[in-house]
């Protein structure tokens, strides 16, 4: 299955709540990609405190709104305490992705994620060798290929080198879920899927639109391709 995950890089608690409860966007089975930045890796920060949405207001519950599933993208040096908080407070949390570039042992963190009954993933910056995927393959459920240099949304997709990375991973790891994050537009989405990606993380293309729901639908229509594209 190929899916589009709306990404949330929140500035404030209200911003986080508004996007996670955006009326009409989140349908059953959808997953939100929540960015976690604390300044320790890429110099940027965002609001990512799970307590801001842990207590659902009566008005929200009465409206019928519900949280989507949540995938955490942890762009931090010490991700496990944050992941533990989300897993404890937000039962919709299903997955946590950490960066291959963090300066601490990765295997214990991946094990800690699995101990929380979550899927675990590894994210690769554009310059990071795809060889790290094989190193951690036994302990990960997916890999996230960054299509931009992390830290802020709205940057342009870095093009053929990223598509080549996706192709290389797919050629070696045929059954691994591969996501691509950053610079996703309708054109990029189609090219990424043809290269072998089956999860597309989109932020600006959705939230910068005056009609986020229609923007999301345009992206999903752009990837009406076979689930196993030719590499």
N, C-alpha and C positions, 0 to 999 in steps of 0.2 A: 504493500500500500504506500502511496505517495501522499504526504500531508504537508499543509502549510501551517506553521505555528506563528501566530502573531507574537511579536517580541515586545516586552514591556521594560523600558528603561525609565524608571519613575524618578521625578524630581522631588516629590513630596508624598506624604501619606495619602492626601486626597487624590493625587495623580495615580497612585497605585490602585486605590479603590475604584476610581472612575473607570480605569481601563479593564480591571479584572471583573467589573460588574457592568460593562458597557452593554446597554440594552440591545438585544437582537443579534449580537455578534456571536456569542458563545452558544453553540449547539451541542447536544449530547455527544460525548466522545472526543470533543476538541481539546487540544492542549495549548496552554499558554507558556511561552518561553520567558521566564523572569530573569533579568540580568541582575547580578550581584557584583557591585564594585565598591571597594572601601579605600581605594587609593594606594594599596600596597603593591599592585602589579603594574597598572597602566596609567597611574596618575590621576584617574578620574574616580568620582564617587557618585553614588545614586542612593535613593531611599529604598531600603530593602528589608525593613523590619517586619517580620511576620505578624507581630502583635497588632499591626494596623488593620489587619483583615481577619484576625482570629475571632474577634467578637463581632458577629454579623448583626447589624441593626435590625430591629423588628420591621422597619419600613422596607429594608432590602429583602428580608425573608417573605414578607407579605406580597411583594411585587412579583414573586416567583423567580427572581434572579438566583442563580447558583454559580459557584465557582467552576471554571473549567479544571481539568487536570493541569498540574503545574510541573514544568521542567525548570530546574534551577541551573543557570549558567554562572558558575562561580569564578569570577575573574579576581581572585584574592589569593594571598599566600597561605592563609590558614582557613580553609573552607569548612572543615568538619563541624565546628561549633555552630556556624550559620545553618548548615544543612540540618543539623540535629534540631535546632529551634524550629525550622519550617516543618520538619517531619512530625514534631511533637504537637505543633499548634494547628497545622493545616493538613487534614487527612487527604486532601486532593493532591498533595505532593507525591509524584510517582517516580521522579528521576532527578539525579544531580550529575552535572558535568563539571569536571575540574580541568585545569589547564596543565598540559604536559610540561610547561615551562616553570612551574612553581619550584621553589628552592627548598624542598623537603621531600622525604620519601613518599612516593606516590602509592605504592601497594597497600600500606596500612590505611590510607584514606579511602581507597577503593573498597577495601574490606569493611571499613566503617560504614560506608554508604550502603553496602549490601546488608550489613547487620541491622540497618534501619529499615530493611525490607523495601529498599528503593533500587531502581536500575541505576547503573553507574556508567559514566561516559568520560571520554578524554577529548579535550579541544586542542586543536593545533593552530598556532599562529602561522601566517603565510610563509615565514622563513624556516619553520620547524620541519625536520625530516620526517617523512612518512614512516621511516623505520621504527619510530616509537610505537606505532600501532601494533606491530608484531610483538614488541616487548610486553605490552599490557593486554594483548588480545584475550587471554584466558580470563581476565578479570573485568572486562568491559562489555557493555551491551550495545554501545554505539560510539561512533567518533563524530566530532563536530569540526568541520573544516572552516576556518575563518576566511571569508572572502574579502575582508578588509583588515587593517591593523586595528585591534580592539581599543575601546576607550570611549567612543562616541558613535552615535548613529548618524546616518545621512552621508556617509562617505561612499565614493563610487566603487563598484566591484573591480577587483584587480585583474580580472580577465583570464586569459588562457593559462597562466601558471596555476591558478586555482583549479580550473577545470582539469588540468593534467594531474594534479594531486588527487582529485576525486577519482579519475580513471585508474590511477595506480593503486589506490586503496581497493577499489572495487575489483580489479583484476586479481588481487591476491586474497582478498577477504570477501568472497562472493555472498556470504550470508550475513554480513555485518550491516547494521543500520548506519547510514551515512547522512549527516545533516550538513548544510552549508549556511553560514550566518554572515550577513553583511552585504549591502549593495544589491539586495534582491529586488528586481523588477520583473515584469512579465517576460521580457526577452531573456534575462539572466536565468529566471526560473526554468524555462524550457531547456536552455543549454545545460544547466546543472543537472537536470533530470536525465537528459540524454547521456551525460557523462557518467551517471551512476548514482546520483544523490536520490534519496527517497524521503528527505525531510528538509523543508525550506523555511528558514527563519527570517521573517520580514517585520521590520519596524517602521521606518519612514514611509515606505510605500503604502502602509495602512494608516498610520496615525497622522501623517501629514496631509492626508486627503480630507476634504470637507465631508466625504461620505465613506467612513472606514469600512462599513459592511460591504458596500459595492466594490471598494478597492480590494478587500479580501476575496470576494467572489471572482474578480477579474484574475487574480493570481491563481486561484484554483482552476479556473477555466484554461489558463495558459499551460497547465501541466496535464492536460487530458491525453496522456501518453501511456503506452504499455507499462506495467509495473516492473518489468525487467527489460529496460532499454538496451539496445546494442551498445557495447562499449567501443 
